[in-house]
Amino acid sequence: MAPIIALPKQNVITDLADQLHADCMGCDGHPQALTPEFDAFTASGLRFEKAYCHKPICASSRVIILSGRYAQNQGY
């Protein structure tokens, strides 16, 4: 029987911002955007650079992210 290995617990934080253009933050290279909190957050984590929104309404997009299933399959 294989030994059970206890892995350390890890926290996952997802930060969703609505109605932002793809390059409107300092961490994306915008020369005038002052976004120190987003810059610090993305510097120490994972950031998707080529993501897009499946549905134009934020509630449907959040359902997709949280469930991993298409919104139309869930009644949204």
N, CA, C and O atoms as a Tripos MOL2 file, in Angstrom:
@<TRIPOS>MOLECULE
protein
  304   303    76     0     0
PROTEIN
NO_CHARGES

@<TRIPOS>ATOM
      1 N           0.8450   -1.1780    0.0000 N.3       1 MET1
      2 CA          0.0000    0.0000    0.0000 C.3       1 MET1
      3 C           0.8890    1.2400    0.0000 C.2       1 MET1
      4 O           1.8550    1.3150    0.7590 O.2       1 MET1
      5 N           0.5650    2.2040   -0.8450 N.am      2 ALA2
      6 CA          1.3590    3.4260   -0.9570 C.3       2 ALA2
      7 C           1.1300    4.3120    0.2650 C.2       2 ALA2
      8 O           0.0170    4.3800    0.7860 O.2       2 ALA2
      9 N           2.1780    4.9860    0.7190 N.am      3 PRO3
     10 CA          2.0080    5.8810    1.8660 C.3       3 PRO3
     11 C           1.1750    7.0990    1.4910 C.2       3 PRO3
     12 O           1.2030    7.5470    0.3450 O.2       3 PRO3
     13 N           0.4510    7.6200    2.4360 N.am      4 ILE4
     14 CA         -0.3520    8.8260    2.2330 C.3       4 ILE4
     15 C           0.5380   10.0300    2.4940 C.2       4 ILE4
     16 O           1.1430   10.1550    3.5590 O.2       4 ILE4
     17 N           0.6080   10.9020    1.5160 N.am      5 ILE5
     18 CA          1.4360   12.0980    1.6370 C.3       5 ILE5
     19 C           0.5130   13.2870    1.8480 C.2       5 ILE5
     20 O          -0.3690   13.5530    1.0320 O.2       5 ILE5
     21 N           0.7220   13.9970    2.9450 N.am      6 ALA6
     22 CA         -0.0810   15.1770    3.2370 C.3       6 ALA6
     23 C           0.5270   16.3840    2.5320 C.2       6 ALA6
     24 O           1.6740   16.7470    2.7910 O.2       6 ALA6
     25 N          -0.2340   16.9990    1.6520 N.am      7 LEU7
     26 CA          0.2250   18.1870    0.9510 C.3       7 LEU7
     27 C          -0.2050   19.4310    1.7090 C.2       7 LEU7
     28 O          -1.2650   19.4360    2.3340 O.2       7 LEU7
     29 N           0.5940   20.4770    1.6650 N.am      8 PRO8
     30 CA          0.1980   21.7040    2.3490 C.3       8 PRO8
     31 C          -1.0380   22.3130    1.6850 C.2       8 PRO8
     32 O          -1.2130   22.2330    0.4690 O.2       8 PRO8
     33 N          -1.8800   22.9160    2.5020 N.am      9 LYS9
     34 CA         -3.0710   23.5710    1.9600 C.3       9 LYS9
     35 C          -2.6560   24.8380    1.2290 C.2       9 LYS9
     36 O          -1.7560   25.5560    1.6640 O.2       9 LYS9
     37 N          -3.3160   25.0990    0.1260 N.am     10 GLN10
     38 CA         -3.0360   26.3010   -0.6400 C.3      10 GLN10
     39 C          -4.3190   27.0880   -0.8370 C.2      10 GLN10
     40 O          -5.3910   26.5170   -1.0330 O.2      10 GLN10
     41 N          -4.1950   28.3870   -0.7830 N.am     11 ASN11
     42 CA         -5.3310   29.2650   -1.0140 C.3      11 ASN11
     43 C          -5.3680   29.6690   -2.4800 C.2      11 ASN11
     44 O          -4.3280   29.8990   -3.0970 O.2      11 ASN11
     45 N          -6.5600   29.7520   -3.0240 N.am     12 VAL12
     46 CA         -6.7430   30.2160   -4.3910 C.3      12 VAL12
     47 C          -7.6330   31.4450   -4.3420 C.2      12 VAL12
     48 O          -8.7480   31.4000   -3.8220 O.2      12 VAL12
     49 N          -7.1320   32.5380   -4.8850 N.am     13 ILE13
     50 CA         -7.8870   33.7820   -4.9270 C.3      13 ILE13
     51 C          -8.1180   34.1400   -6.3830 C.2      13 ILE13
     52 O          -7.1780   34.1860   -7.1760 O.2      13 ILE13
     53 N          -9.3580   34.3890   -6.7280 N.am     14 THR14
     54 CA         -9.7010   34.8190   -8.0780 C.3      14 THR14
     55 C         -10.2180   36.2330   -7.9950 C.2      14 THR14
     56 O         -11.1730   36.5060   -7.2680 O.2      14 THR14
     57 N          -9.6070   37.1280   -8.7240 N.am     15 ASP15
     58 CA        -10.0170   38.5290   -8.7310 C.3      15 ASP15
     59 C         -10.6270   38.8290  -10.0880 C.2      15 ASP15
     60 O          -9.9560   38.7180  -11.1130 O.2      15 ASP15
     61 N         -11.8870   39.2060  -10.0980 N.am     16 LEU16
     62 CA        -12.5940   39.4980  -11.3380 C.3      16 LEU16
     63 C         -12.9080   40.9880  -11.3920 C.2      16 LEU16
     64 O         -13.4900   41.5460  -10.4620 O.2      16 LEU16
     65 N         -12.5230   41.6090  -12.4670 N.am     17 ALA17
     66 CA        -12.8150   43.0280  -12.6600 C.3      17 ALA17
     67 C         -13.6820   43.1690  -13.9030 C.2      17 ALA17
     68 O         -13.3590   42.6280  -14.9600 O.2      17 ALA17
     69 N         -14.7720   43.8920  -13.7710 N.am     18 ASP18
     70 CA        -15.7050   44.0670  -14.8870 C.3      18 ASP18
     71 C         -15.3400   45.2820  -15.7270 C.2      18 ASP18
     72 O         -14.7900   46.2630  -15.2260 O.2      18 ASP18
     73 N         -15.6510   45.1980  -16.9840 N.am     19 GLN19
     74 CA        -15.5940   46.3020  -17.9340 C.3      19 GLN19
     75 C         -14.2120   46.9380  -18.0390 C.2      19 GLN19
     76 O         -14.0810   48.1620  -18.0280 O.2      19 GLN19
     77 N         -13.1860   46.1010  -18.1390 N.am     20 LEU20
     78 CA        -11.8340   46.6030  -18.3330 C.3      20 LEU20
     79 C         -11.3380   46.2060  -19.7090 C.2      20 LEU20
     80 O         -11.5320   45.0720  -20.1470 O.2      20 LEU20
     81 N         -10.7110   47.1240  -20.3740 N.am     21 HIS21
     82 CA        -10.0610   46.8150  -21.6480 C.3      21 HIS21
     83 C          -8.8260   45.9800  -21.3500 C.2      21 HIS21
     84 O          -8.2850   46.0530  -20.2470 O.2      21 HIS21
     85 N          -8.3780   45.2020  -22.2980 N.am     22 ALA22
     86 CA         -7.3030   44.2410  -22.0770 C.3      22 ALA22
     87 C          -5.9870   44.8680  -21.6290 C.2      22 ALA22
     88 O          -5.1940   44.2020  -20.9630 O.2      22 ALA22
     89 N          -5.7340   46.1160  -21.9710 N.am     23 ASP23
     90 CA         -4.4500   46.7210  -21.6070 C.3      23 ASP23
     91 C          -4.6110   47.9830  -20.7600 C.2      23 ASP23
     92 O          -3.8630   48.9450  -20.9360 O.2      23 ASP23
     93 N          -5.5740   47.9870  -19.8480 N.am     24 CYS24
     94 CA         -5.8600   49.2120  -19.0910 C.3      24 CYS24
     95 C          -5.2140   49.2460  -17.7080 C.2      24 CYS24
     96 O          -5.5420   50.1250  -16.9110 O.2      24 CYS24
     97 N          -4.3140   48.3240  -17.4010 N.am     25 MET25
     98 CA         -3.6590   48.3270  -16.0900 C.3      25 MET25
     99 C          -2.1550   48.5040  -16.2650 C.2      25 MET25
    100 O          -1.5980   48.2190  -17.3250 O.2      25 MET25
    101 N          -1.5210   48.9760  -15.2160 N.am     26 GLY26
    102 CA         -0.0840   49.1720  -15.2540 C.3      26 GLY26
    103 C           0.6790   47.8840  -15.5040 C.2      26 GLY26
    104 O           1.6880   47.8910  -16.2090 O.2      26 GLY26
    105 N           0.2110   46.7750  -14.9370 N.am     27 CYS27
    106 CA          0.8840   45.4910  -15.1280 C.3      27 CYS27
    107 C           0.7710   44.9970  -16.5660 C.2      27 CYS27
    108 O           1.5020   44.0920  -16.9680 O.2      27 CYS27
    109 N          -0.1370   45.5810  -17.3430 N.am     28 ASP28
    110 CA         -0.2720   45.2320  -18.7600 C.3      28 ASP28
    111 C           0.5240   46.1760  -19.6450 C.2      28 ASP28
    112 O           0.5110   46.0340  -20.8680 O.2      28 ASP28
    113 N           1.2160   47.1380  -19.0450 N.am     29 GLY29
    114 CA          2.0580   48.0340  -19.8120 C.3      29 GLY29
    115 C           1.4570   49.3750  -20.1740 C.2      29 GLY29
    116 O           2.0450   50.1210  -20.9570 O.2      29 GLY29
    117 N           0.2860   49.7030  -19.6170 N.am     30 HIS30
    118 CA         -0.3070   51.0080  -19.9180 C.3      30 HIS30
    119 C           0.5460   52.0980  -19.2720 C.2      30 HIS30
    120 O           0.8250   52.0220  -18.0760 O.2      30 HIS30
    121 N           0.9650   53.1090  -20.0330 N.am     31 PRO31
    122 CA          1.8880   54.1040  -19.4880 C.3      31 PRO31
    123 C           1.2740   55.0650  -18.4690 C.2      31 PRO31
    124 O           2.0100   55.6500  -17.6730 O.2      31 PRO31
    125 N          -0.0430   55.2460  -18.4660 N.am     32 GLN32
    126 CA         -0.6620   56.2170  -17.5770 C.3      32 GLN32
    127 C          -1.5060   55.5830  -16.4700 C.2      32 GLN32
    128 O          -1.9110   56.2780  -15.5380 O.2      32 GLN32
    129 N          -1.7730   54.3010  -16.5530 N.am     33 ALA33
    130 CA         -2.6240   53.6460  -15.5640 C.3      33 ALA33
    131 C          -1.8620   53.4540  -14.2620 C.2      33 ALA33
    132 O          -0.7540   52.9180  -14.2520 O.2      33 ALA33
    133 N          -2.4580   53.8930  -13.1760 N.am     34 LEU34
    134 CA         -1.8780   53.7200  -11.8450 C.3      34 LEU34
    135 C          -2.6940   52.6610  -11.1100 C.2      34 LEU34
    136 O          -3.7390   52.9640  -10.5340 O.2      34 LEU34
    137 N          -2.2170   51.4330  -11.1320 N.am     35 THR35
    138 CA         -2.9190   50.3160  -10.5070 C.3      35 THR35
    139 C          -1.9480   49.5320   -9.6190 C.2      35 THR35
    140 O          -1.6380   48.3780   -9.9160 O.2      35 THR35
    141 N          -1.4640   50.1470   -8.5300 N.am     36 PRO36
    142 CA         -0.4380   49.4860   -7.7170 C.3      36 PRO36
    143 C          -0.9040   48.1890   -7.0620 C.2      36 PRO36
    144 O          -0.1110   47.2560   -6.9290 O.2      36 PRO36
    145 N          -2.1590   48.1060   -6.6530 N.am     37 GLU37
    146 CA         -2.6510   46.8830   -6.0090 C.3      37 GLU37
    147 C          -2.7320   45.7320   -7.0060 C.2      37 GLU37
    148 O          -2.3040   44.6180   -6.7060 O.2      37 GLU37
    149 N          -3.2780   45.9960   -8.1870 N.am     38 PHE38
    150 CA         -3.3150   44.9580   -9.2240 C.3      38 PHE38
    151 C          -1.9000   44.5520   -9.6360 C.2      38 PHE38
    152 O          -1.6270   43.3690   -9.8420 O.2      38 PHE38
    153 N          -1.0080   45.5230   -9.7560 N.am     39 ASP39
    154 CA          0.3730   45.2230  -10.1600 C.3      39 ASP39
    155 C           1.0480   44.3100   -9.1480 C.2      39 ASP39
    156 O           1.7080   43.3430   -9.5270 O.2      39 ASP39
    157 N           0.8860   44.6120   -7.8610 N.am     40 ALA40
    158 CA          1.4950   43.7790   -6.8140 C.3      40 ALA40
    159 C           0.8550   42.4000   -6.7780 C.2      40 ALA40
    160 O           1.5460   41.3970   -6.6040 O.2      40 ALA40
    161 N          -0.4540   42.3470   -6.9410 N.am     41 PHE41
    162 CA         -1.1730   41.0740   -6.9200 C.3      41 PHE41
    163 C          -0.7370   40.1750   -8.0670 C.2      41 PHE41
    164 O          -0.4920   38.9850   -7.8680 O.2      41 PHE41
    165 N          -0.6400   40.7380   -9.2640 N.am     42 THR42
    166 CA         -0.2660   39.9300  -10.4240 C.3      42 THR42
    167 C           1.2150   39.5670  -10.4270 C.2      42 THR42
    168 O           1.6020   38.5630  -11.0250 O.2      42 THR42
    169 N           2.0390   40.3650   -9.7730 N.am     43 ALA43
    170 CA          3.4740   40.0620   -9.7160 C.3      43 ALA43
    171 C           3.7550   38.8090   -8.8920 C.2      43 ALA43
    172 O           4.7530   38.1240   -9.1160 O.2      43 ALA43
    173 N           2.8740   38.5140   -7.9400 N.am     44 SER44
    174 CA          3.1080   37.3610   -7.0720 C.3      44 SER44
    175 C           2.1920   36.1820   -7.3800 C.2      44 SER44
    176 O           2.1400   35.2200   -6.6140 O.2      44 SER44
    177 N           1.4740   36.2500   -8.4900 N.am     45 GLY45
    178 CA          0.5390   35.1650   -8.7970 C.3      45 GLY45
    179 C           0.5270   34.8230  -10.2690 C.2      45 GLY45
    180 O           1.5110   35.0190  -10.9820 O.2      45 GLY45
    181 N          -0.5890   34.3160  -10.7040 N.am     46 LEU46
    182 CA         -0.7810   33.8890  -12.0850 C.3      46 LEU46
    183 C          -1.7470   34.8470  -12.7590 C.2      46 LEU46
    184 O          -2.7730   35.2100  -12.1840 O.2      46 LEU46
    185 N          -1.4200   35.2570  -13.9740 N.am     47 ARG47
    186 CA         -2.2740   36.1870  -14.7020 C.3      47 ARG47
    187 C          -2.4850   35.6520  -16.1070 C.2      47 ARG47
    188 O          -1.5320   35.2750  -16.7890 O.2      47 ARG47
    189 N          -3.7330   35.6230  -16.5310 N.am     48 PHE48
    190 CA         -4.0590   35.1710  -17.8800 C.3      48 PHE48
    191 C          -3.9400   36.3560  -18.8340 C.2      48 PHE48
    192 O          -4.6260   37.3660  -18.6730 O.2      48 PHE48
    193 N          -3.0780   36.2250  -19.8130 N.am     49 GLU49
    194 CA         -2.8620   37.3160  -20.7520 C.3      49 GLU49
    195 C          -3.6950   37.1870  -22.0230 C.2      49 GLU49
    196 O          -3.8530   38.1670  -22.7510 O.2      49 GLU49
    197 N          -4.2180   36.0300  -22.3010 N.am     50 LYS50
    198 CA         -4.9730   35.8100  -23.5350 C.3      50 LYS50
    199 C          -6.3480   35.2350  -23.2280 C.2      50 LYS50
    200 O          -6.7930   34.3180  -23.9180 O.2      50 LYS50
    201 N          -7.0240   35.7430  -22.2250 N.am     51 ALA51
    202 CA         -8.3510   35.2650  -21.8590 C.3      51 ALA51
    203 C          -9.4180   36.1360  -22.5230 C.2      51 ALA51
    204 O          -9.1680   37.2980  -22.8440 O.2      51 ALA51
    205 N         -10.5880   35.5780  -22.7210 N.am     52 TYR52
    206 CA        -11.6780   36.3520  -23.2730 C.3      52 TYR52
    207 C         -12.9690   35.9660  -22.5680 C.2      52 TYR52
    208 O         -13.0390   34.9290  -21.9070 O.2      52 TYR52
    209 N         -13.9660   36.7850  -22.7080 N.am     53 CYS53
    210 CA        -15.2510   36.5890  -22.0470 C.3      53 CYS53
    211 C         -16.1870   35.8360  -22.9830 C.2      53 CYS53
    212 O         -16.4140   36.2570  -24.1180 O.2      53 CYS53
    213 N         -16.7270   34.7230  -22.5030 N.am     54 HIS54
    214 CA        -17.6400   33.9180  -23.3160 C.3      54 HIS54
    215 C         -18.9960   34.5980  -23.4640 C.2      54 HIS54
    216 O         -19.6110   34.5320  -24.5280 O.2      54 HIS54
    217 N         -19.4620   35.2460  -22.4120 N.am     55 LYS55
    218 CA        -20.7470   35.9480  -22.4380 C.3      55 LYS55
    219 C         -20.5150   37.4130  -22.0700 C.2      55 LYS55
    220 O         -19.6900   37.6870  -21.1990 O.2      55 LYS55
    221 N         -21.1990   38.3530  -22.6900 N.am     56 PRO56
    222 CA        -20.9630   39.7650  -22.4160 C.3      56 PRO56
    223 C         -21.5650   40.2670  -21.0960 C.2      56 PRO56
    224 O         -21.3430   41.4180  -20.7210 O.2      56 PRO56
    225 N         -22.3020   39.4430  -20.4090 N.am     57 ILE57
    226 CA        -22.9300   39.8480  -19.1400 C.3      57 ILE57
    227 C         -22.1160   39.2550  -17.9990 C.2      57 ILE57
    228 O         -21.7880   38.0680  -18.0260 O.2      57 ILE57
    229 N         -21.7850   40.0650  -16.9960 N.am     58 CYS58
    230 CA        -20.8470   39.6090  -15.9710 C.3      58 CYS58
    231 C         -21.3720   38.4230  -15.1590 C.2      58 CYS58
    232 O         -20.5860   37.5460  -14.8000 O.2      58 CYS58
    233 N         -22.6600   38.3660  -14.8590 N.am     59 ALA59
    234 CA        -23.1760   37.2620  -14.0470 C.3      59 ALA59
    235 C         -22.9950   35.9250  -14.7580 C.2      59 ALA59
    236 O         -22.6170   34.9340  -14.1330 O.2      59 ALA59
    237 N         -23.2590   35.8940  -16.0440 N.am     60 SER60
    238 CA        -23.0710   34.6540  -16.7980 C.3      60 SER60
    239 C         -21.6060   34.2600  -16.8580 C.2      60 SER60
    240 O         -21.2770   33.0790  -16.7440 O.2      60 SER60
    241 N         -20.7280   35.2280  -17.0360 N.am     61 SER61
    242 CA        -19.2950   34.9330  -17.0690 C.3      61 SER61
    243 C         -18.8110   34.3830  -15.7390 C.2      61 SER61
    244 O         -17.9880   33.4680  -15.7090 O.2      61 SER61
    245 N         -19.3070   34.9220  -14.6540 N.am     62 ARG62
    246 CA        -18.9020   34.4310  -13.3330 C.3      62 ARG62
    247 C         -19.4090   33.0150  -13.0800 C.2      62 ARG62
    248 O         -18.7170   32.2130  -12.4520 O.2      62 ARG62
    249 N         -20.6030   32.7010  -13.5580 N.am     63 VAL63
    250 CA        -21.1220   31.3370  -13.4330 C.3      63 VAL63
    251 C         -20.2220   30.3700  -14.1880 C.2      63 VAL63
    252 O         -19.9360   29.2780  -13.6970 O.2      63 VAL63
    253 N         -19.7720   30.7600  -15.3740 N.am     64 ILE64
    254 CA        -18.8770   29.9160  -16.1620 C.3      64 ILE64
    255 C         -17.5730   29.6830  -15.4160 C.2      64 ILE64
    256 O         -17.1010   28.5480  -15.3430 O.2      64 ILE64
    257 N         -16.9880   30.7250  -14.8660 N.am     65 ILE65
    258 CA        -15.7120   30.6010  -14.1520 C.3      65 ILE65
    259 C         -15.8540   29.7260  -12.9150 C.2      65 ILE65
    260 O         -15.0010   28.8760  -12.6590 O.2      65 ILE65
    261 N         -16.9060   29.9200  -12.1560 N.am     66 LEU66
    262 CA        -17.0700   29.1780  -10.9050 C.3      66 LEU66
    263 C         -17.4870   27.7250  -11.1120 C.2      66 LEU66
    264 O         -17.1530   26.8660  -10.2960 O.2      66 LEU66
    265 N         -18.2100   27.4420  -12.1910 N.am     67 SER67
    266 CA        -18.7020   26.0770  -12.3870 C.3      67 SER67
    267 C         -17.8940   25.2830  -13.4130 C.2      67 SER67
    268 O         -17.8560   24.0540  -13.3580 O.2      67 SER67
    269 N         -17.2500   25.9840  -14.3470 N.am     68 GLY68
    270 CA        -16.5390   25.2960  -15.4080 C.3      68 GLY68
    271 C         -17.4490   24.7750  -16.5040 C.2      68 GLY68
    272 O         -17.0240   23.9710  -17.3340 O.2      68 GLY68
    273 N         -18.6810   25.2170  -16.5180 N.am     69 ARG69
    274 CA        -19.6500   24.7740  -17.5240 C.3      69 ARG69
    275 C         -20.2200   25.9860  -18.2450 C.2      69 ARG69
    276 O         -20.2580   27.0810  -17.6860 O.2      69 ARG69
    277 N         -20.6690   25.7940  -19.4970 N.am     70 TYR70
    278 CA        -21.2650   26.8850  -20.2390 C.3      70 TYR70
    279 C         -22.5180   27.4000  -19.5420 C.2      70 TYR70
    280 O         -23.2940   26.6230  -18.9840 O.2      70 TYR70
    281 N         -22.7090   28.7080  -19.5780 N.am     71 ALA71
    282 CA        -23.8660   29.3250  -18.9090 C.3      71 ALA71
    283 C         -25.1760   28.8590  -19.5090 C.2      71 ALA71
    284 O         -26.1450   28.6610  -18.7760 O.2      71 ALA71
    285 N         -25.2380   28.6750  -20.8280 N.am     72 GLN72
    286 CA        -26.5010   28.2610  -21.4520 C.3      72 GLN72
    287 C         -26.9070   26.8590  -21.0190 C.2      72 GLN72
    288 O         -28.0840   26.5070  -21.1000 O.2      72 GLN72
    289 N         -25.9590   26.0570  -20.5630 N.am     73 ASN73
    290 CA        -26.2940   24.7240  -20.0640 C.3      73 ASN73
    291 C         -26.7960   24.7600  -18.6270 C.2      73 ASN73
    292 O         -27.2270   23.7410  -18.0890 O.2      73 ASN73
    293 N         -26.7400   25.9180  -18.0180 N.am     74 GLN74
    294 CA        -27.1720   26.0550  -16.6230 C.3      74 GLN74
    295 C         -28.3600   26.9960  -16.4640 C.2      74 GLN74
    296 O         -28.7440   27.3310  -15.3430 O.2      74 GLN74
    297 N         -28.9370   27.4180  -17.5710 N.am     75 GLY75
    298 CA        -30.1060   28.2870  -17.4920 C.3      75 GLY75
    299 C         -29.7950   29.7650  -17.4380 C.2      75 GLY75
    300 O         -30.6810   30.5610  -17.1290 O.2      75 GLY75
    301 N         -28.5740   30.1580  -17.7270 N.am     76 TYR76
    302 CA        -28.2210   31.5930  -17.7280 C.3      76 TYR76
    303 C         -28.1450   32.1150  -19.1200 C.2      76 TYR76
    304 O         -27.8620   33.2950  -19.3220 O.2      76 TYR76
@<TRIPOS>BOND
     1     1     2 1
     2     2     3 1
     3     3     4 2
     4     3     5 am
     5     5     6 1
     6     6     7 1
     7     7     8 2
     8     7     9 am
     9     9    10 1
    10    10    11 1
    11    11    12 2
    12    11    13 am
    13    13    14 1
    14    14    15 1
    15    15    16 2
    16    15    17 am
    17    17    18 1
    18    18    19 1
    19    19    20 2
    20    19    21 am
    21    21    22 1
    22    22    23 1
    23    23    24 2
    24    23    25 am
    25    25    26 1
    26    26    27 1
    27    27    28 2
    28    27    29 am
    29    29    30 1
    30    30    31 1
    31    31    32 2
    32    31    33 am
    33    33    34 1
    34    34    35 1
    35    35    36 2
    36    35    37 am
    37    37    38 1
    38    38    39 1
    39    39    40 2
    40    39    41 am
    41    41    42 1
    42    42    43 1
    43    43    44 2
    44    43    45 am
    45    45    46 1
    46    46    47 1
    47    47    48 2
    48    47    49 am
    49    49    50 1
    50    50    51 1
    51    51    52 2
    52    51    53 am
    53    53    54 1
    54    54    55 1
    55    55    56 2
    56    55    57 am
    57    57    58 1
    58    58    59 1
    59    59    60 2
    60    59    61 am
    61    61    62 1
    62    62    63 1
    63    63    64 2
    64    63    65 am
    65    65    66 1
    66    66    67 1
    67    67    68 2
    68    67    69 am
    69    69    70 1
    70    70    71 1
    71    71    72 2
    72    71    73 am
    73    73    74 1
    74    74    75 1
    75    75    76 2
    76    75    77 am
    77    77    78 1
    78    78    79 1
    79    79    80 2
    80    79    81 am
    81    81    82 1
    82    82    83 1
    83    83    84 2
    84    83    85 am
    85    85    86 1
    86    86    87 1
    87    87    88 2
    88    87    89 am
    89    89    90 1
    90    90    91 1
    91    91    92 2
    92    91    93 am
    93    93    94 1
    94    94    95 1
    95    95    96 2
    96    95    97 am
    97    97    98 1
    98    98    99 1
    99    99   100 2
   100    99   101 am
   101   101   102 1
   102   102   103 1
   103   103   104 2
   104   103   105 am
   105   105   106 1
   106   106   107 1
   107   107   108 2
   108   107   109 am
   109   109   110 1
   110   110   111 1
   111   111   112 2
   112   111   113 am
   113   113   114 1
   114   114   115 1
   115   115   116 2
   116   115   117 am
   117   117   118 1
   118   118   119 1
   119   119   120 2
   120   119   121 am
   121   121   122 1
   122   122   123 1
   123   123   124 2
   124   123   125 am
   125   125   126 1
   126   126   127 1
   127   127   128 2
   128   127   129 am
   129   129   130 1
   130   130   131 1
   131   131   132 2
   132   131   133 am
   133   133   134 1
   134   134   135 1
   135   135   136 2
   136   135   137 am
   137   137   138 1
   138   138   139 1
   139   139   140 2
   140   139   141 am
   141   141   142 1
   142   142   143 1
   143   143   144 2
   144   143   145 am
   145   145   146 1
   146   146   147 1
   147   147   148 2
   148   147   149 am
   149   149   150 1
   150   150   151 1
   151   151   152 2
   152   151   153 am
   153   153   154 1
   154   154   155 1
   155   155   156 2
   156   155   157 am
   157   157   158 1
   158   158   159 1
   159   159   160 2
   160   159   161 am
   161   161   162 1
   162   162   163 1
   163   163   164 2
   164   163   165 am
   165   165   166 1
   166   166   167 1
   167   167   168 2
   168   167   169 am
   169   169   170 1
   170   170   171 1
   171   171   172 2
   172   171   173 am
   173   173   174 1
   174   174   175 1
   175   175   176 2
   176   175   177 am
   177   177   178 1
   178   178   179 1
   179   179   180 2
   180   179   181 am
   181   181   182 1
   182   182   183 1
   183   183   184 2
   184   183   185 am
   185   185   186 1
   186   186   187 1
   187   187   188 2
   188   187   189 am
   189   189   190 1
   190   190   191 1
   191   191   192 2
   192   191   193 am
   193   193   194 1
   194   194   195 1
   195   195   196 2
   196   195   197 am
   197   197   198 1
   198   198   199 1
   199   199   200 2
   200   199   201 am
   201   201   202 1
   202   202   203 1
   203   203   204 2
   204   203   205 am
   205   205   206 1
   206   206   207 1
   207   207   208 2
   208   207   209 am
   209   209   210 1
   210   210   211 1
   211   211   212 2
   212   211   213 am
   213   213   214 1
   214   214   215 1
   215   215   216 2
   216   215   217 am
   217   217   218 1
   218   218   219 1
   219   219   220 2
   220   219   221 am
   221   221   222 1
   222   222   223 1
   223   223   224 2
   224   223   225 am
   225   225   226 1
   226   226   227 1
   227   227   228 2
   228   227   229 am
   229   229   230 1
   230   230   231 1
   231   231   232 2
   232   231   233 am
   233   233   234 1
   234   234   235 1
   235   235   236 2
   236   235   237 am
   237   237   238 1
   238   238   239 1
   239   239   240 2
   240   239   241 am
   241   241   242 1
   242   242   243 1
   243   243   244 2
   244   243   245 am
   245   245   246 1
   246   246   247 1
   247   247   248 2
   248   247   249 am
   249   249   250 1
   250   250   251 1
   251   251   252 2
   252   251   253 am
   253   253   254 1
   254   254   255 1
   255   255   256 2
   256   255   257 am
   257   257   258 1
   258   258   259 1
   259   259   260 2
   260   259   261 am
   261   261   262 1
   262   262   263 1
   263   263   264 2
   264   263   265 am
   265   265   266 1
   266   266   267 1
   267   267   268 2
   268   267   269 am
   269   269   270 1
   270   270   271 1
   271   271   272 2
   272   271   273 am
   273   273   274 1
   274   274   275 1
   275   275   276 2
   276   275   277 am
   277   277   278 1
   278   278   279 1
   279   279   280 2
   280   279   281 am
   281   281   282 1
   282   282   283 1
   283   283   284 2
   284   283   285 am
   285   285   286 1
   286   286   287 1
   287   287   288 2
   288   287   289 am
   289   289   290 1
   290   290   291 1
   291   291   292 2
   292   291   293 am
   293   293   294 1
   294   294   295 1
   295   295   296 2
   296   295   297 am
   297   297   298 1
   298   298   299 1
   299   299   300 2
   300   299   301 am
   301   301   302 1
   302   302   303 1
   303   303   304 2
@<TRIPOS>SUBSTRUCTURE
     1 MET1         2 RESIDUE 1 A MET
     2 ALA2         6 RESIDUE 1 A ALA
     3 PRO3        10 RESIDUE 1 A PRO
     4 ILE4        14 RESIDUE 1 A ILE
     5 ILE5        18 RESIDUE 1 A ILE
     6 ALA6        22 RESIDUE 1 A ALA
     7 LEU7        26 RESIDUE 1 A LEU
     8 PRO8        30 RESIDUE 1 A PRO
     9 LYS9        34 RESIDUE 1 A LYS
    10 GLN10       38 RESIDUE 1 A GLN
    11 ASN11       42 RESIDUE 1 A ASN
    12 VAL12       46 RESIDUE 1 A VAL
    13 ILE13       50 RESIDUE 1 A ILE
    14 THR14       54 RESIDUE 1 A THR
    15 ASP15       58 RESIDUE 1 A ASP
    16 LEU16       62 RESIDUE 1 A LEU
    17 ALA17       66 RESIDUE 1 A ALA
    18 ASP18       70 RESIDUE 1 A ASP
    19 GLN19       74 RESIDUE 1 A GLN
    20 LEU20       78 RESIDUE 1 A LEU
    21 HIS21       82 RESIDUE 1 A HIS
    22 ALA22       86 RESIDUE 1 A ALA
    23 ASP23       90 RESIDUE 1 A ASP
    24 CYS24       94 RESIDUE 1 A CYS
    25 MET25       98 RESIDUE 1 A MET
    26 GLY26      102 RESIDUE 1 A GLY
    27 CYS27      106 RESIDUE 1 A CYS
    28 ASP28      110 RESIDUE 1 A ASP
    29 GLY29      114 RESIDUE 1 A GLY
    30 HIS30      118 RESIDUE 1 A HIS
    31 PRO31      122 RESIDUE 1 A PRO
    32 GLN32      126 RESIDUE 1 A GLN
    33 ALA33      130 RESIDUE 1 A ALA
    34 LEU34      134 RESIDUE 1 A LEU
    35 THR35      138 RESIDUE 1 A THR
    36 PRO36      142 RESIDUE 1 A PRO
    37 GLU37      146 RESIDUE 1 A GLU
    38 PHE38      150 RESIDUE 1 A PHE
    39 ASP39      154 RESIDUE 1 A ASP
    40 ALA40      158 RESIDUE 1 A ALA
    41 PHE41      162 RESIDUE 1 A PHE
    42 THR42      166 RESIDUE 1 A THR
    43 ALA43      170 RESIDUE 1 A ALA
    44 SER44      174 RESIDUE 1 A SER
    45 GLY45      178 RESIDUE 1 A GLY
    46 LEU46      182 RESIDUE 1 A LEU
    47 ARG47      186 RESIDUE 1 A ARG
    48 PHE48      190 RESIDUE 1 A PHE
    49 GLU49      194 RESIDUE 1 A GLU
    50 LYS50      198 RESIDUE 1 A LYS
    51 ALA51      202 RESIDUE 1 A ALA
    52 TYR52      206 RESIDUE 1 A TYR
    53 CYS53      210 RESIDUE 1 A CYS
    54 HIS54      214 RESIDUE 1 A HIS
    55 LYS55      218 RESIDUE 1 A LYS
    56 PRO56      222 RESIDUE 1 A PRO
    57 ILE57      226 RESIDUE 1 A ILE
    58 CYS58      230 RESIDUE 1 A CYS
    59 ALA59      234 RESIDUE 1 A ALA
    60 SER60      238 RESIDUE 1 A SER
    61 SER61      242 RESIDUE 1 A SER
    62 ARG62      246 RESIDUE 1 A ARG
    63 VAL63      250 RESIDUE 1 A VAL
    64 ILE64      254 RESIDUE 1 A ILE
    65 ILE65      258 RESIDUE 1 A ILE
    66 LEU66      262 RESIDUE 1 A LEU
    67 SER67      266 RESIDUE 1 A SER
    68 GLY68      270 RESIDUE 1 A GLY
    69 ARG69      274 RESIDUE 1 A ARG
    70 TYR70      278 RESIDUE 1 A TYR
    71 ALA71      282 RESIDUE 1 A ALA
    72 GLN72      286 RESIDUE 1 A GLN
    73 ASN73      290 RESIDUE 1 A ASN
    74 GLN74      294 RESIDUE 1 A GLN
    75 GLY75      298 RESIDUE 1 A GLY
    76 TYR76      302 RESIDUE 1 A TYR
